[in-house]
Amino acid sequence: MSRGVLVTGASRGIGRAIATAFAEAGDRVVVHYASRREEAEKTLAALPGEGHALVGGDVGSPEGAAAVVDTAIEAVGRVQVLVNNAAVNLPHPLAETSYADWQQVWQQTVNVNLLGTANVSYGVARHMIEHGIAGRIVNIGSRGAFRGEPDHPAYGATKAAVHALGQSLAVSLAPHGIAVASVAPGFVATERVADRVTEVVKAQSPFGRVGAPEEIASAVLYLASPAATWTSGAVLDVNGASHLR
């Protein structure tokens, strides 16, 4: 049966691959973007099937997050799956960053990566509860939550918090039939980090390469499936054995 799926941060990269995977499975996908409307429109136009929609908005503000949820519900009627992919990842190595810039990056990163995920999850989960939907929430975390992000500490810290948030929600939402899980990708070859895919980075994995967006999407598709109910609360490492825990 076709499901309504909201994917935040779906204008390109991992988000685009996730949106495509759900559309290929026959679902109706709401493609969210923050500022890259043109890229998001390309994602939308390339999706197979019908009933897809586009929604823009800043999930980093409480009002923006609520508006994104409301618009997505209006577009597809019911949202059965939420994928929290929207994130910012700005460099700010401590020894080279001014205190003012440090504050700015941390605030922006927390607002989008953590509070945005929490607020969108709140809105969609309340919608699911109200309509008796045995839904799925999948958060995109990061290997950096465990391995460390020396040049991007706010990113690593917020992704660790996203993992913890997902586990808390998995416990609180299970009585409503809602399963929540997270994916922790390693380095993934996307447009945003294409210039950072070096031989050293590839060597982090014994496969000698970095991940593809489609490999992350495959994991998300599984965690959002009816067969994955019993993995609720899990944080699934998808990093090509580049970091083991």
N, C-alpha and C positions, 0 to 999 in steps of 0.2 A: 504494500500500500504506500502511495506517495506521502511523504512527510514534509512538513514545513521546517526548513533549516535556516537558522541565522548564523552566518560566519562573519565575525568582526575582523577588520583588517584584511579584507579579501581582494584588494586591488591588484596585488601581484604576489609573486613568491609562493611561500607556503600556503597563505590564505587562498590564493587563486587555485592552487592544486587541490586544496580541500573542497572548495566550492565545486570544482569540476568533477571530483570523485563522487560527491553526493548527487550532482545532476546526472551523471552517467548511471547512477543507481536508480534513477527515476524520481528523485525527490525534487521539490520546489525550493530553490535556494534564494535567500536574501543576501545580496552582496553588499557588505558595509565598507565604507571608506571614510577616512578622516579629511584628507586634502587632495588625494590623487584621483579626482573624478574621472579624468580621461582614461587612466589605467583601469579603473573600476568598470567603466563602460565597456572596455575591451574584454574584461573578464566576463561580464554579463552577456555580451554579444556572442561569445564563443561557447556558452553553456548549451549542451544538448537538451532537448525537451522544452516544455512550456511551463508558464506560471512563475517564472523567476522575477526578481525585483531588485532594485537598487535603493540603498539608503545611505545618506551622508550624515555625519555628525561626530562631535567630539565626545567620546566615551570617557574622557578624562575629567569631565564636569558632571556632577549629579544630574543636572537638567538635561545635558546632552545624552547621557546614558539612557535616561528614562524616555527621551524622545526617540532614540534609535529603536528601543524595544517596542514602543507604541506603534511606530511606523511599520516595523517588521510584521507585527501581528495584524495590522490593517491590511498589509500587502498579501499575506498568505493565509489569513484566517486563524490558523492555529500554528504555534511553533512547538514542534515535538523535539527538536534538537537544537542546542546552542553550542557553538564552538567559539571559545574565547581566544582569538588569535591576535587581536590588536595589541601592539606593543611599540615602545620606543627603546632604542639602544644607542645611547650617546656616549662617546669616550670621555672619561674624566679621571685619568690617573692622578692619585692624590698629590704626588710630589710635583706635578706640573700644572695643577689646576688652582685658580684663585678661589678664595673662600666664597665670593659672590657667585662665581660660575658653578662651584660645587653645590651650593644651595639650590640654584636654579635647576640643575640637572636632576638632583635628587627629587625635588618637588614634582617636576614634570614626569619623571619616571614612575614615581609612586602613584601619581594621579591617574596615569594611563594604565600601566601594567597591573597594578594591584587594585586600586579603588575602581577603575573602570571595569575590571573583571568582576569585582564584588557587586557593583551596582547593576551591571547588565544581568548577572546571574540572579540577583534579587528579583528584578522585574520579570524575567522569563520564568523563574521558578514559581513565583506567585501566580502567573498566568497558567502554568501547568497544574498547580494545585487547584486553582479555581475551576478548571475545566476537567479535572480528573485525568490528566494526561500522564501516562507512565513514560516520562520523557528522559532525555539524556543530555547531560552537560559534559563537554570535554574541554579541558583547559590546555593550552599550549605553554608548557613550562620550558625548562632548559637544563641541559647537562651542566651549565654553569652554576646552577643552584647547589651542586655537589662538588664540582671540580674547582670552582672559584673563577672570578672574572676580574683579574687585577687592573685592567684598564677600564672596566665597565662595572664597578662594584655595585652601583644602584640596580643595574640590570640583574646581576646575580642574586642580590638580596630580594628583589621583588619577585623573581621567579621562584625562589625558595618559599616565599610567602604564598604565592599562587598555588604551589603544591600543597601547602598546609591548609589553605582555604578550601581546596578541592576535597581534601580528606574530611574536614569539618562538615562541609555540605553533604558529603556522601553519607555521613552518619545521620544528620538531621533530616535529610530529604528521603531517605530510604523508606520510612513509613508511608510516604506518599507515592511510592513506586518509582521514584526518580533516582537514576543512577548517575554518579559523578566520578569522573576519572581524569587523569592528566597524562600528557605525553611529554617526555623530556628529551627533545632532540639534541644531537650533537651538532657539529658544524654542517650546515646545509648550503649547497650551492644555489644562491638566489641572486637576483640582480643587485640587491643592496650590498652584498659582500663579495661580489665577483672578484674584486681586486685583491682580496685577502686569501684567496685559494692558492696557497703556495705548496711546494713539495713538502715543506715542514708540516704544514697543516694536514695534508693528505696522509702523512706518515703517522699521525696520531691514531689512526685506525689500522689494524693489521690487514685490512682489505686494501690499504694503500690508496684510498680515495675518500671523498666526503660524501655526505648523503645527498639524495635528490628530493625535491619537494614532494614528488609523488610517493616516496617511501614513507614520509610523515603522514601524508593524506591516507594511505592505506591503513596505518595504525589507528588514525582517528575514526575512519569508517568502521573498523572493527569495534572500537570502544563505544561507538554510538549504536551498535546493532543490538537487537533483542537477545542475541546469544551471549552478550558481554555483561549481563546483569551482575554476575557473580564477581566481576572484576571491579565493581564499584569501590572507590577508595584507593585504587592502585595508581602508582606513578610508573608508567611504562617507559623504560629507557629505549630510545631508538637512536643509537649512536655508533653502530658498527663496531662495537667492543672497544671504542676509544676511551671509555671510562667505565670501570666496573665498581660496583658497590655491594 
